[in-house]
Amino acid sequence: MSWEAAFREETAQRRVEEVPLSHLSVELGHLYMEDFAAGPDRLAAEFARVRPWARAATDAHLTAEGRGPRISTCFLVDDYFTRFSSPAEVIPMLLDAARAHDLTIDYLVKESSCAESSGSPLAELVAARLTALPLPGANGARPPVLESGWLSNGQRSPGGSLREAMRREDWRPPVEIGARNHSVFVDVELWREHEGSRQWSCAYLATVWQLLRLGLLRDDGASVVRPAEIEDLPTAWDELPSIVQLNPTAAPFCAYRTFSVLPTRFLQVEQAVRVVLNQVALPADVLDQAERRSAREGIEVPRDVTKRINYVFFGDY
C-alpha cells in the first residue's frame, strides 16, 4: 500500500465568509456621558445639525448610483470608557430626538463592541495586523508598536539625548513619511496598560469602528458582524447585543463606503484613524472579495481603505 500526502498553505484553504453590504453607511453621531448629562435639548440640537449633511450624503449617493442604492444609518454609544444610564433610558431618547428631525437610526452599536464583539477580540485582531511604516535612518531607539502602544506617520524628533563628552545631539524636526512639501507629524496612542489589562484608546477603537462598518473584519475567516433585533430594552449595557438593529427593514449594516457626520471635537480622533488605517495590513482575500462583489454591481471601490471613508465635521457648541 502506498500513501500520497498533499501539502497546502493554510491560507489557501481559508474560507472567507461574505457579509451583506449596503452601498453607504451613514453615521449619525456618537453619544458620550457628557452629551447625555447635557439633556435632551443638547441631543436634539445635534441631530438638527446632522440632518442636512446626512440628507446631502444620501442625495449625492442617489445621484452617483442612479438606481435605488442601499443606505443604512448607525449610531455609536460609549459604554467602554464610562457607563451611564441604561439602554432602556438612552435608546428611546435617541430615537425620539432623531425622529423629531426626520432621521431614522437603523443600527445602534456599543463602543465596547469595537474591543470585543460576540466573542471575537476585534481590537486584538486588528493589532495583530499593524505594520508600522519603515522609518529612514531609524536606529532602533523607538520600541516596536506592539511593545509601545504608539504608532506614528513618520519619524519623530530626537529626544535630545546626551552623547560622549556631554555633547547634546543636534535637534532635528519630525518628518512625515510621504509629506507634500511640509510635514504634518502625528503620533497616536493606541492603548495603555491599566490595572493589569489593556485599555484601548478612542482613536484606536474608532479605527476598528470604521473597519467594522466596511465589513472588512473577520475572525479566522468568519464574519464578526451579527446585528440582533430585540423586543425589550435591557437595563444593563452588558445585556445589550453588540449591534442592535432598530429598524427591521434597514439595509445591511456594513457597506462599501462610510460617511460620518460629527462635531469638530472628533477631528483629531479621525485624523488619527487615518494614520492607523494606513498601517493595517488587511487580508488580501477579504479585500479581493469586496472588490469582486462591487465589480458585479458596477461600483468602483478603491483598494485604499481610507478612500472609502468620508466625513463632515460641524462646529461644536
C-alpha positions as CSV (number, residue, x, y, z in Angstrom):
1,M,0.0,0.0,0.0
2,S,1.3,3.4,-0.9
3,W,0.3,6.8,0.5
4,E,0.4,10.2,-1.1
5,A,0.4,13.3,1.1
6,A,-0.7,16.7,-0.2
7,F,0.6,19.8,1.5
8,R,-1.2,23.2,1.1
9,E,-0.8,26.6,2.6
10,E,-3.4,27.1,5.4
11,T,-4.3,30.4,3.9
12,A,-5.1,28.8,0.6
13,Q,-7.9,26.8,2.3
14,R,-9.3,29.5,4.4
15,R,-13.0,30.3,3.6
16,V,-13.9,34.0,3.9
17,E,-17.5,34.4,4.9
18,E,-19.3,37.1,3.0
19,V,-21.3,39.8,4.8
20,P,-24.3,41.7,3.4
21,L,-23.2,45.1,2.1
22,S,-25.0,48.3,1.6
23,H,-23.6,50.9,-0.7
24,L,-23.2,53.5,2.0
25,S,-23.2,53.5,5.9
26,V,-24.1,56.9,7.3
27,E,-23.0,57.5,10.9
28,L,-25.4,60.0,12.6
29,G,-23.2,60.5,15.7
30,H,-21.7,59.3,18.9
31,L,-23.1,59.6,22.4
32,Y,-20.9,60.1,25.4
33,M,-21.7,60.6,29.1
34,E,-21.3,64.4,28.8
35,D,-23.7,64.5,25.9
36,F,-26.3,62.5,27.9
37,A,-25.7,64.7,31.0
38,A,-26.4,67.8,29.0
39,G,-30.0,66.7,28.5
40,P,-32.4,66.0,25.6
41,D,-32.1,69.6,24.2
42,R,-28.4,69.1,23.5
43,L,-29.1,65.9,21.7
44,A,-32.0,67.5,19.7
45,A,-29.7,70.4,18.7
46,E,-27.0,68.0,17.5
47,F,-29.5,66.0,15.3
48,A,-30.7,69.3,13.9
49,R,-27.1,69.9,12.7
50,V,-26.6,66.4,11.4
51,R,-29.8,66.2,9.4
52,P,-28.9,68.4,6.3
53,W,-25.5,66.7,6.0
54,A,-26.9,63.2,6.3
55,R,-29.5,64.1,3.6
56,A,-26.8,65.6,1.4
57,A,-24.8,62.4,1.6
58,T,-27.8,60.3,0.7
59,D,-28.8,62.6,-2.2
60,A,-25.2,62.5,-3.5
61,H,-25.2,58.8,-3.5
62,L,-28.5,58.6,-5.2
63,T,-27.1,60.7,-8.0
64,A,-23.9,58.7,-8.2
65,E,-25.6,55.3,-8.2
66,G,-28.6,56.3,-10.2
67,R,-30.6,53.2,-9.1
68,G,-32.0,52.6,-5.6
69,P,-28.8,52.4,-3.6
70,R,-28.8,50.6,-0.2
71,I,-28.1,53.1,2.5
72,S,-28.1,52.4,6.3
73,T,-27.6,54.6,9.3
74,C,-25.9,53.9,12.6
75,F,-25.2,55.5,15.9
76,L,-22.4,54.7,18.4
77,V,-22.9,54.8,22.2
78,D,-19.9,54.9,24.6
79,D,-20.2,52.1,27.1
80,Y,-16.4,51.4,27.1
81,F,-14.8,54.4,28.8
82,T,-17.8,55.3,31.0
83,R,-21.1,53.5,31.9
84,F,-24.0,55.9,32.2
85,S,-27.8,55.5,32.5
86,S,-29.2,52.3,30.8
87,P,-30.2,51.1,27.3
88,A,-33.9,51.3,28.4
89,E,-33.5,55.0,29.0
90,V,-30.9,56.1,26.4
91,I,-32.3,54.3,23.3
92,P,-35.8,55.8,23.4
93,M,-34.3,59.2,24.0
94,L,-32.1,58.8,20.9
95,L,-34.9,57.6,18.7
96,D,-37.3,60.4,19.8
97,A,-34.6,63.0,19.1
98,A,-33.8,61.6,15.7
99,R,-37.5,61.3,14.7
100,A,-38.0,64.9,15.6
101,H,-35.6,65.8,12.8
102,D,-36.9,63.2,10.3
103,L,-33.9,60.9,10.8
104,T,-34.0,57.1,11.3
105,I,-31.4,55.2,13.3
106,D,-31.1,51.8,11.7
107,Y,-28.4,50.3,14.0
108,L,-27.2,51.2,17.5
109,V,-23.7,49.9,18.4
110,K,-21.9,49.8,21.7
111,E,-18.4,51.2,21.6
112,S,-17.2,48.2,23.7
113,S,-18.1,46.1,20.6
114,C,-15.0,47.6,18.9
115,A,-12.9,45.9,21.5
116,E,-14.8,42.6,21.6
117,S,-17.9,41.6,19.8
118,S,-19.8,38.3,20.0
119,G,-16.7,36.6,21.4
120,S,-14.3,37.9,18.8
121,P,-11.5,40.1,20.1
122,L,-11.7,42.7,17.3
123,A,-9.2,45.1,18.8
124,E,-6.6,42.3,19.2
125,L,-7.3,41.0,15.7
126,V,-6.5,44.5,14.2
127,A,-3.5,45.0,16.4
128,A,-2.0,41.7,15.1
129,R,-2.1,43.3,11.6
130,L,-0.4,46.5,12.4
131,T,2.7,47.1,10.2
132,A,4.4,50.3,11.1
133,L,5.8,52.4,8.3
134,P,9.6,51.8,7.7
135,L,11.5,54.8,9.0
136,P,14.6,56.0,7.1
137,G,17.6,56.1,9.3
138,A,15.9,54.6,12.3
139,N,18.3,53.4,15.0
140,G,16.1,51.1,17.0
141,A,15.7,53.5,19.9
142,R,11.9,53.6,19.5
143,P,10.4,50.3,20.5
144,P,8.0,48.4,18.1
145,V,4.4,49.4,18.1
146,L,3.2,46.2,19.7
147,E,5.5,47.0,22.7
148,S,5.0,50.7,23.0
149,G,1.3,51.1,22.0
150,W,2.2,54.1,19.9
151,L,2.0,54.5,16.1
152,S,3.1,57.5,14.0
153,N,3.1,58.5,10.4
154,G,6.8,59.3,10.3
155,Q,10.0,59.9,12.2
156,R,9.7,61.8,15.5
157,S,12.2,64.4,16.6
158,P,15.2,63.0,18.6
159,G,14.7,63.2,22.3
160,G,17.7,65.4,23.0
161,S,19.9,62.7,24.5
162,L,23.4,63.4,25.7
163,R,26.3,61.9,23.8
164,E,30.0,61.5,24.5
165,A,31.8,64.4,26.2
166,M,28.3,65.7,27.2
167,R,27.6,66.9,23.7
168,R,23.9,67.3,23.1
169,E,22.6,65.7,19.9
170,D,21.6,68.3,17.3
171,W,17.8,68.8,17.2
172,R,16.1,67.6,14.1
173,P,12.4,68.1,13.2
174,P,9.9,65.3,13.0
175,V,9.3,64.1,9.4
176,E,6.1,62.8,7.9
177,I,6.6,59.9,5.5
178,G,5.2,60.9,2.1
179,A,4.7,64.5,3.1
180,R,3.7,67.1,0.5
181,N,6.2,69.9,0.8
182,H,5.8,70.2,4.6
183,S,5.2,67.6,7.3
184,V,2.2,67.0,9.4
185,F,3.5,64.6,12.0
186,V,1.0,62.6,14.0
187,D,1.8,60.2,16.9
188,V,-1.1,58.1,18.0
189,E,-1.6,56.3,21.4
190,L,-3.3,53.0,20.6
191,W,-3.5,51.6,24.1
192,R,-2.1,51.7,27.6
193,E,-1.9,49.2,30.4
194,H,-4.5,49.9,33.0
195,E,-4.9,47.9,36.2
196,G,-3.3,44.8,34.7
197,S,-5.3,45.0,31.5
198,R,-5.0,46.8,28.2
199,Q,-7.3,49.9,27.7
200,W,-7.7,50.7,24.0
201,S,-7.7,54.4,23.0
202,C,-10.6,56.3,21.5
203,A,-8.7,56.7,18.2
204,Y,-7.9,53.0,18.0
205,L,-11.5,51.9,18.7
206,A,-12.6,54.4,16.1
207,T,-10.3,52.7,13.6
208,V,-11.9,49.3,14.4
209,W,-15.3,51.0,14.1
210,Q,-14.5,52.1,10.5
211,L,-13.3,48.6,9.6
212,L,-16.4,47.0,11.2
213,R,-18.7,49.3,9.1
214,L,-16.8,48.5,5.9
215,G,-17.3,44.8,6.5
216,L,-13.5,44.1,6.4
217,L,-13.1,42.3,9.7
218,R,-13.0,38.5,10.0
219,D,-12.1,36.2,12.8
220,D,-10.4,33.2,11.2
221,G,-12.5,33.9,8.1
222,A,-15.8,34.2,9.9
223,S,-17.9,37.3,10.0
224,V,-17.9,39.3,13.2
225,V,-21.0,41.4,12.4
226,R,-24.2,39.9,13.8
227,P,-26.9,42.6,14.1
228,A,-29.7,41.5,16.5
229,E,-33.3,42.6,16.9
230,I,-34.6,42.7,20.4
231,E,-38.1,43.0,21.8
232,D,-37.4,44.6,25.2
233,L,-34.6,47.0,26.1
234,P,-32.5,45.8,29.0
235,T,-31.5,47.9,32.0
236,A,-27.8,47.0,31.8
237,W,-25.4,47.6,28.9
238,D,-23.8,44.2,29.2
239,E,-27.2,42.7,28.4
240,L,-27.5,44.6,25.1
241,P,-26.2,42.9,21.9
242,S,-23.1,44.4,20.3
243,I,-25.1,45.7,17.3
244,V,-28.8,46.3,17.7
245,Q,-30.9,46.5,14.6
246,L,-33.6,49.1,15.5
247,N,-35.2,49.2,12.0
248,P,-36.4,45.8,10.8
249,T,-36.4,47.0,7.2
250,A,-33.0,48.5,7.2
251,A,-30.3,47.9,4.6
252,P,-27.3,46.0,5.7
253,F,-25.1,47.4,8.5
254,C,-21.8,47.0,6.6
255,A,-21.2,49.0,3.4
256,Y,-18.7,49.6,0.6
257,R,-18.2,53.2,1.8
258,T,-18.8,55.1,5.1
259,F,-19.9,58.6,5.8
260,S,-19.8,60.2,9.2
261,V,-21.4,63.4,10.4
262,L,-19.6,64.5,13.6
263,P,-18.8,67.5,15.7
264,T,-15.3,69.1,15.2
265,R,-14.2,67.7,18.6
266,F,-13.8,64.3,16.7
267,L,-11.5,65.8,14.1
268,Q,-8.2,64.8,15.8
269,V,-9.5,61.3,16.5
270,E,-10.5,60.8,12.9
271,Q,-7.1,62.1,11.7
272,A,-5.5,59.5,13.9
273,V,-7.8,56.9,12.5
274,R,-6.4,57.5,9.0
275,V,-2.9,57.3,10.3
276,V,-3.6,53.9,11.8
277,L,-5.6,52.5,8.9
278,N,-2.7,53.3,6.6
279,Q,-0.6,50.8,8.7
280,V,-3.1,48.0,9.0
281,A,-2.3,45.1,6.6
282,L,-5.8,43.7,5.8
283,P,-6.1,40.2,4.4
284,A,-5.9,40.2,0.7
285,D,-8.7,37.7,0.4
286,V,-11.1,39.9,2.3
287,L,-10.2,43.0,0.1
288,D,-10.5,40.8,-3.0
289,Q,-13.9,39.6,-2.0
290,A,-15.2,43.2,-1.6
291,E,-13.7,44.2,-5.0
292,R,-15.3,41.2,-6.8
293,R,-18.7,42.0,-5.3
294,S,-18.5,45.7,-6.1
295,A,-17.5,44.9,-9.7
296,R,-20.5,42.7,-10.1
297,E,-22.7,45.6,-9.1
298,G,-20.8,48.0,-11.4
299,I,-19.4,50.0,-8.4
300,E,-15.9,51.3,-8.2
301,V,-14.4,50.7,-4.7
302,P,-10.8,51.9,-4.1
303,R,-8.3,49.3,-2.8
304,D,-7.0,52.0,-0.3
305,V,-9.5,51.7,2.6
306,T,-9.0,55.3,3.7
307,K,-10.5,56.4,0.3
308,R,-13.7,54.6,1.2
309,I,-14.3,56.9,4.2
310,N,-15.7,60.4,4.2
311,Y,-16.8,62.9,6.8
312,V,-18.5,66.1,7.5
313,F,-17.5,68.0,10.7
314,F,-19.7,70.7,12.1
315,G,-19.0,73.3,14.8
316,D,-19.0,72.4,18.5
317,Y,-21.3,74.0,21.0
